[in-house]
């Protein structure tokens, strides 16, 4: 059965207050919720209707009410449906955004290679100092839960958690509230041992679930599994005699095509302060580029959402032109991206 918006808000307020205090909830308590803007008399009438419908009950002779099993069920189903819709919308938005961004980055790296006549690379953005947006624990079956973890940048991770015994709806709800109340808006560095210990203590016999969720959160926030590197202009290498030796050129082109070693360059760029960095010869971390110069820059699309762009050429490259090109790109890429 579906309730009208007012009754649903009152039911939600009763359940949240009861979960926080463990005490029966009266109309005066509910009237203090600023988003309701209802008198105590109106709330009492609505609570009477909710009691008749079986969503709340009156324990003993107390004036307050507590949720019934039916009330918990409606609340949990409503909350899960809302979160699933939110996650679904985020996925759709993220996929659409990723498609546009992938096309844009591939175009950028090709234009760079054409304009500079060097080899070029660009990474998809990585999310620095990610903050957790929310966690949703849902039941898969009697022995498993799924933890949906959403962090800034709308990165979504699903983790299956094994449980030794079935967890009822009320416990699952309390675990969701415990996790979100304590963790939302935090980076992984802000989740300290004292906070973890307190959460595990509050979770009681389900403390192991808290531990597994925290491990999943750390993995989601720090994960670089989705890093992509696009390259272009590898054949430009043959324009420069000092790099066109068969062995040198072959190693360099293989490095650009396979891309795995380029992650070393990305990691080096990430660890330094934002800006433009020039690596000459042996300064580069990639063996195949010891006869090259590499100029990298960090571009930023939004606060904390950063990627790396690089230009690889001979040591006698036109540094002034390359640096000017990268500086222009960093500002233009941000402007173009916000229009897509």
Secondary structure, 3 states (H helix, E strand, C coil): CCCCHHHHHHHHHHHHHHHHHCCCECHHHHHCCCCCCCCHHHHHHHHHHHHHCCCEECCCCCCCEEECHHHHHHHHHHHHHHHHHHHHHHHHHHHHHHHHHHHHHHHHHHHHHHHHCCEEEEECCEECCCCEEEEEEEEEECCEEEEEEEECCCEEEEEEEECCCCCCHHHHHHHHHHHHHHHCCCCHHHCCHHHHHHHHHHHHHHHHHHHHHHHHHHHHHHCCCCCCEEEECHHHHHHCHHHCCHHHHHHHHHHHHHCCCHHHHHHHHHHCCCCEEEEEHHHCCCHHHCCEEEEEEEEEEECCEEEEEEEEEECCCCHHHHHHHHHHHHHHHHHHHHHC
